[in-house]
Amino acid sequence: MVGLMTNKNFRVIENKWIVLKDGTRLAARIWMPDDAGQTARVPTVLEFLPYRKRNGTAPRDESTYPVFAGAGIAGIRVDIRGCGESDGVIDGEYTPRELSDAVEVIEWIAAQAWSNGSVGMMGISWGGFNCLQVAALKPPALKAVIGIATTVDRYNDDIHYKNGTHLSAQFSWAATMSAYESRSPDREIVGEHWRDMWLERLEGEPFFIQEWLSHQRRDDFWRHGSICEDFESFPIPALVLAGWADGYRNTPLKAVTGMPGKAKALIGPWVHKYPHFAYPKPRADFHAEAIAWWRRWLCDEENGVEVLPQVRAYILDGPKPVRWREADPGYWIAKDAWSEPEMLALSVNASGRLTHEPASRAGGRAVLQSPLDTGTAAGEFFTLKPDTQMAGDQRLDDAGSLAFDSEVLVEERLVLGQPVLKLQLFSDAPLANLAARLVDVHPDGTATRVCFGVLNLAHRNGNAEPTALDPGKTVSVELVLDACGYRFAPGHRIRLSLSSAYWPLILPPPFDAKLDVELDSMEISLPLLGEHERIDVPEPANPDPLPHYETLEEGAAARTIERDVLNGVTRYKVGEDTGLNRHPGNGLMSRDVTEQVWSIVPGDPLSMTATIVSLCIIAREGWETMTRSTMTMACTGTEWVVSEHMQAFHDGATVFDRERSARIPRDHM
């Protein structure tokens, strides 16, 4: 045990070793109620992550677990094998070994003298994923979970693939994981063994992008950990949260649909953050929500949590795509029971307008061949800040799209759920992508993206067995867009925008395909909100709940679109520098710097390239470790071509230098 600290009603154990059956030590940070093991046996909440408890997730941990401990609930933040100060080497994402390790940790917790035998598990993103996956394994002591920005379908609702399209986030996340997992352990915790641990990690770290690119269809690799494969056997209550500004927005409604007796949904306006400090506001009092959940299911407290509405959602009311979304207009609603919504079908009439009125449909065809750099207003798949990471004004992308507007609305339209697009088309190439966007057009012309959907047309009949298109042959297509909760106000228009490119959010197929869309076949169905109740969702009392660390050097961020007209190249550039920061308690200093450059020639899909350079620094006075990783991606008509160059330095001297590369056949993509 290292660094035992006390507070008014809880104590913090800075590091506790949890030894697994194979001898591997996992590093845990524990917030323990003072009376635990003395006059009380307490419930415990576990968060199991690869993101370094020491300096990675420390701010959000320190905003939440003291509150839990003050309410009589122990909190344990464990770094998974090969991460932070834990022994070993990570072996991938949500692997059987990772989930098995988590089950062992739960067993360890339940066996402690201070434990009441009941464990909850929670997390956002990775931690939200694995808490659902671990629950599906049914460890007896795990009684409830809270998953934020998570998924029940690893293939279609994560950062890898979406309806068979190749998300650029897969490559950027592979670069991030390569950088994250290259960082050294803290020698203050592990002692002089730190260097051997670090070199073992550097040598054994997976080549994430090669593994993920080797599974381009929905095979057993993705079915593993996708709890939608067997919703009926999910054993315990799950509170599932998400934000409309995030890419993980589909899961809450999928969870309550698949697990109506087990899941509750809460969806706010937020980016990819915990809702008590997320933007855009309004926030939600996550601590109060979570404590009530834990006390009901870990302590058998009759507090009414089980009769909460099945769905609580924030209905966005016409936010504009400004550079910083501090708060989004709207209101909270509740639906006691979720069911498939009534759908309002809109079609294109002879005047080219979207309408739900009986009218003659538009005849003929419309040609769709978007410039391959259409999509630069799409923002990121998962957003960490409410700035240009969120979708911008859609007029930029609409210029390269087919756009169909309704008449000016005379009455509001309220939607909650996933819109569905149906149409018929044919392509002049065997592989092509289709992107659809539902857009709110404001009276001044500003265009806010409400939601979007993408489809690799080879996956039109499913993601397990894609089938190439027969050029010139008409096919029927159904595209389910992402979930949304939105009010289209009177005076606004509803727009449907279609494009054959959505770069850099999705990567292009090997052909610059031309699509011919049958206009009389096109129909977009909107999920109507239906019966609901207006509610209040309390906001946290503390408007600034995160601790502030010492800033030694300021950070910076940049995002630019560069169109080289002379050479016909579009470059999308992203820069993020966290600055150099020092934790006031443990003294550890850290800095992460990332630079991304995505490029494409708008008429040449094989010109697509990406380069991501990541610099990670971990330091103490008189001791510094640094890694620099450079990852590249390109393509041919038949292969994805990726490379990684990893360098590691201790006090300025090179201790590791490796290059590796792979060429992976394109599989209907």
Secondary structure, DSSP 4 states (H G I P E B T S, - for coil): -EEEEE-SSEEEEEEEEEE-TTSPEEEEEEEEETTBTTTB-EEEEEEEESS-TTTTSHHHHHHHHHHHHHTT-EEEEEEPTTSTT-SS---SSS-HHHHHHHHHHHHHHHHSTTEEEEEEEEEETHHHHHHHHHHHT--TTEEEEEEES--S-TTTSSSSEETTEEBHHHHHHHHHHHHHHTSPPPHHHHGGGHHHHHHHHHHH---HHHHHHT--SS-HHHHTT-GGGGGGG--S-EEEEEETTSTT-SHHHHHHHH-TTTEEEEEES--SS-TTS-SSBP---HHHHHHHHHHHHHH---SSGGGS-SEEEEEE------S--SB--EEEEEESS--PPPEEEEEEBTTS-EE-SS-PBP-SEEEE---TTTTTTS--SS-SSSSTTS---THHHHTTSEEEEBPPPSS-EEEEE--EEEEEEEESSS--EEEEEEEEE-TTS-EEEEEEEEEEGGGTT-SSS-----TT--EEEEEEPPPEEEEE-TT-EEEEEEES--TTTB---SS---EEEEEEEEEEEEEB--S-EEE--PPPS-S--S---EEEE--EEEEEEEEETTTTEEEEEEEEE--EEE-TTT--EEEEEEEEEEEEETTEEEEEEEEEEEEEEEEETTEEEEEEEEEEEEE-SSEEEEEEEEEEEETTEEEEEEEEEEEEE-S--
